[in-house]
Amino acid sequence: MSDLPAIEVKSPLNDQNTGTPAGDGLSSNAPSEASLPPAWKIRDLIAYLIFAPMSFLLVQAVAVFGYGLLRPWLGLNLPVELVFRSAYMVLGLQAVFLLFQFGFIYFLVVGGTRRPFWASLRLTRPTGRLIRRSLLAGLGLALAVRFAPTLLPDKETFPLHDQFTSPGAAIAIATFAVTLAPFMEELIFRGFIFAILEKTFGVTTAVVTSATLFALSHVPEYWGAWNHVLLVSLVGLALSLTRARTGSLASPILMHAAYNFVLITFLYFETDGFQNLAVTLGN
């Protein structure tokens, strides 16, 4: 199979005569299409979709077993249920889980196809123009979501909301939300999954399916708050469209980070610097 077809970004982003990106396309140091080995196949995506839930369950099981084993030695009296509801534990387990995802995807890309890892996922150094546009797009998306009307049944409390139990927990969640989370989520959904679907079925299927899987992955965090799920679905669609439009993974990563940063900033000021979480969030 040939490599991923480059997505042409139309004027004014492209040079008028050459069709070469004039700021928002891939950087010129990306390997040429002809120089790359054959691309991965749909079986790689199937393998990942099997690996992801299995690794999630494995991380959870090892953590529970480990805590139960070490609990008497460390003199810990907290019940397992309470420990694993802690924001710090949840974030730690998510970080380990994402590390597993990165390792498996790296193995599929480099070990399975012998392709350059970052170029295969279309992550190359962004231009200044792409950075500015992506950050502004993230700002606009966050404002649209923040002031969007409620269209579906919703509720004030949901699993992600319940993690904001203290200023320290809020800071930890905020840091995670604007650093590791957008990078890894975009690498998975708009990098690896998008690339395989685009190669196999075309860009429309890649956009719709990657956005759908992104939304489904967030349902447990917003369980019962269905309007939040709807908004996250639309955010995922916007990020996938951005990936298709620019042909660069850097753009949705920056856009996603900016989106999370703006929403966290709203929460910061609404709660007096995360000091009044119980009053504002109703904990």
N, C-alpha and C positions, 0 to 999 in steps of 0.2 A: 504494500500500500504506500502511496505517496504521502508526503508530509502534509501538515495542516495548511490549507490554502490561506494566504494572507487576506485579511478583510480590508478592502480599499475604503478609506475614509474620504468622503466627498469634499469638494470645495466648500468653505474656504480653508479647511484643514489641509487639503492636499495642494501641492503646487499645480497650477493651472495646466501646464503642458506635460509634465512628467508623470503625474499621479503619485509622486513620492510624498509621504507625509511631511508637512511643513511645520510640524510641532507636536502633533498629537499621536503620531504613529509610533511604531517600534523604533528603537534607536538603531543607528546604522551598524552597531557592533554585533547585531544578532547574526547567527550563522545563516548562510543562504539555504533555501529550500533544498537544492540539489545535493548539498553537502551532508544533509542529515540522513541517518539510517531510517529504515521503514518505521512507520508509526505504530503505536499500540493498536489493539483490537478491542471489540466490544467485550470480549471475555475478561479484559483487564478491569473494566468497569464492574462487571458482575462479581469478580473476585473482591474488589474493594467494597461493594455493597454487602457482601457476606462478611468480610473482615471487620467492618466498622461496628456493627452491633455486637459481634462476638468480643471484640476488644473492649468495648464499653462494659459489657457484663464481666469480663475478666478483671478489669481494673477495679470495679466495684467489689467483686468477690474477694480479690486479694486484699483490698483495703479493710474490708470487714473482718476477714480472717486474721490479718495482721494485728488489727486493733484488739481483737479478742485474745490473741496470743500474748500481746505485750501488756495488756491492761493490768493483770495482777502484778507483773514485775515493776511497772511504773507507778503502781498505787493509784490508778485512775478509777474514779467512781462514777463518771458520767455514763449513762446508758448509750448504747450504740446509736439508737434513733436520734438522740440529741446531738451527738458528735457529728453525725453525717448530715445534719441540717445546718451546721455552721457554715457561714459564707467562706471561711478560710479553707475548710475541708472540701467544700464543693469546688472552689476555684483550683485547689491543688489537684483534685482528681480530674478536673477538666483539662488542666495543663498536661498531666500525664497522658490522658486519652489523646489529646491533640498531638503529643509527641509520637505516640504510636501511629497516628494517621500519617504524619509527615514521613516517618521511617518507611511505612508500607508503600506510600506513593513514590518515594524516592527509589525504592527497590523496583517497583514496576516500571518507572521511567528509565532509570539508568541501568539497572540490572537486567530488565526484561527486553528493552529495546535499544540500549546503548546510545540513547539520545542525550544531548546536553540538557541538564535538568531545568534550569531557569528559562532557557530559550524555548524548551518544549512547552512550558506552561505560559509562554508569552509574557514573562516577567523580565523586562529589561529596564535600563535606567530611564526614567521619565524625563521629558523636557520640562523647562520652566512653565511653558504654556499649558502642558497637560496637568501639571501639579496645580496651577491656579484654577483651571476649569474644574478639576475633580473636587477640590476643596470647596469651591463655590457651589457645585452641584450637591455635595453632601450637606452644606448649610441649607440650601433651598429645600432639599428633601426632608431634613429634620424639621424645618418650620412648617412644611406642609403637613407632616404627620402630627406635629405638636398641636396644631389648631384644626385638625380634621374633625368633622362631625362624627358622632357615634351612629353607626349604621346597623350593627349587630349587637346581640345581647352581650353585656360586659359586666365586670365586677371589679371592685376596688382592690381585692387581694387575690394573688395568684403566686405560684411557686417562686418566680424570680423576685417579685415584690417582697416576699417574706425573707429574702436574704439580707435586706437592708435593716439590720438590727442595731447597728451602732455606727458612729462616725468612722471608726476604723474599718468596719466591714464595707461601708459605702466607698471609702477611699480605695480599698482593695478591689472592689468590683469595678469602680471607675477606671482604675489603672489597667485592669484586665480588658475592659471593654474598648479602650482606645489603642491598645498595643497588640497583644497576642491574638485576641479574638478576631478582629477584622482581618489580620494578616492570614491566619490559618483558615478561617472560614472562606475567604476569597480564594485561597490557594486550592482548597478542596472543591468548592462549587463552581467558581468561575475560572479556575485554572485546570485542574485535572478532569473533572466531570464534564465541563463545558467543552474542552478540547476533544475528548473522545466522541461526544455526541455530535459536535460540529463536523468532525471528520467522517463519522458514520452516517448520520442522518440529515445533516445540514444545519444552518444557523438557527432557523426557526425552532426546530426541535430542541436544540441546545439551549436557547433562551428560555423556553417554556419549562422544560424538564429541570434544568438547574435551578430555576426560580422556585419550582414546586418542591423539589427536594430540600432546598434551603428553608422554605416555610415549614415543611413537615418536621424538620430538625428542631424548630423552635416551639412547636406545639406543646411539649411537656413544660416548658418554662412559663407559658401563658395559658395553661389549661383552665378552661372555664371562662376566660376573658377573650371571647371570640372576636370582638372588635379589634383587640390588640393583634390577634392572629391574622386578621384581614390586613391590617396595616403592615405587619411584617411581610406578608405575602407580596404586597405592592412594592415594598422596599426591595425585596429580593428580585422582583421583576425589573425594577429600575436599574439595579446593579448588573443584572444579566444583559440588559439592553445596552448599558454603558460598555460592557466587555465586548459585545458584538460591534458596537459603533466605532470604538477606538481601536480594536484589535490588540489591546494591551491589558494585561492583568493589573498593572500598576494603577490604572485609573479607578477600578472598583475598590481596590484596597484603600486608596486615599479617600475616596468618596465615603466608604463605609466608616473609616476612622473618624472623619469629620462629622458624619451623621451621629455617631455615638457620642462624640465629644460635645456637640451642641445640646443633645438631650441631657447628658450628665450635667452640663453647665446650668441648664434650666433647673434641674433638681437641686443643685448646689445652692443656688440663690433662693429657691423656694423654701429650703429647709434651714436657712441661716448657716450655711457652711456645713451641712449634714448634722447640725446640732439638734434640730427639732424633727427628726425623722418620725418619731412616734405620733406627733401632732399632725404633721403634713400627710403622712402615708397611712395613718390610722392603725399603727401597730399596737 
